[in-house]
Amino acid sequence: MPTASDQNLLRALLDSWDRNNTILINLLRTVPNGGLAARATADSPTVAQLFTHIHFVRMVFIAEDAPEFAGELPDAEWMDERDPDRIARMLNDSARTVRDAVSGRLDADKEMDMHYDHPILLLQHMVWHEGYHHGQIKIALKAAGLAVNDDAVGPATWGVWMKKRR
């Protein structure tokens, strides 16, 4: 039976996952007009494709590692979706799917099927993967002359990580 300490740790880990998704949505909301088409280099994915790739990776890993929680897989990995509201819905849906899968596998005391010895490792991988692409998105915007102002994006990103909820 999980202890109170175990439950507190799980709440903190799931909160970190929720904050990670909030940061991605906040970054998406700061992308200026035309920014979803921006690329770091001529052969790089667009900012839109980076966001949809994140959604795709989340859904594919759940399909492979906890298929009982899998939803419908996206048609493509690098969709060039230009509607930020649709991208936000995709990210929110896949974040909820990851959260449910990790929580469900922990409740069942079951490891992931293919890639991870423990469900928490999936969360850690996703946070690392998404942070990597967060940086790529900011570089692509900067390369296109559409850099987001750090004074505006800082509270919406770093501030989300560091703010106490008490």
DAQUIWO-V421231 format. One record per backbone hydrogen bond with DSSP energy under -0.5 kcal/mol. NH is the residue of the N-H (numbers start at 1). CO is the residue of the C=O. If there is no record, write none. Layout:
NH	CO
NH	CO
This chain:
7	3
8	4
9	5
10	6
11	7
12	8
13	9
14	10
15	11
16	12
17	13
18	14
19	15
20	16
21	17
22	18
23	19
24	20
25	21
26	22
27	23
28	24
29	25
30	26
30	27
31	27
31	28
35	32
37	34
38	35
40	45
44	41
47	38
48	36
50	46
51	47
52	48
53	49
54	50
55	51
56	52
57	53
58	54
59	55
60	56
61	57
62	58
63	59
64	60
65	61
66	62
69	66
70	67
81	79
84	82
87	83
88	84
89	85
90	86
91	87
92	88
93	89
94	90
95	91
96	92
97	93
98	94
99	95
100	96
101	97
102	98
103	99
104	100
105	101
106	102
107	103
108	104
109	106
110	105
112	116
113	65
121	118
122	118
122	119
123	119
124	120
125	121
126	122
127	123
128	124
129	125
130	126
131	127
132	128
133	129
134	130
135	131
136	132
137	133
138	134
139	135
140	136
141	137
142	138
143	139
144	140
145	142
146	141
152	149
153	149
154	150
155	151
156	152
157	153
157	154
158	154
159	154
160	157
161	157
162	158
163	159
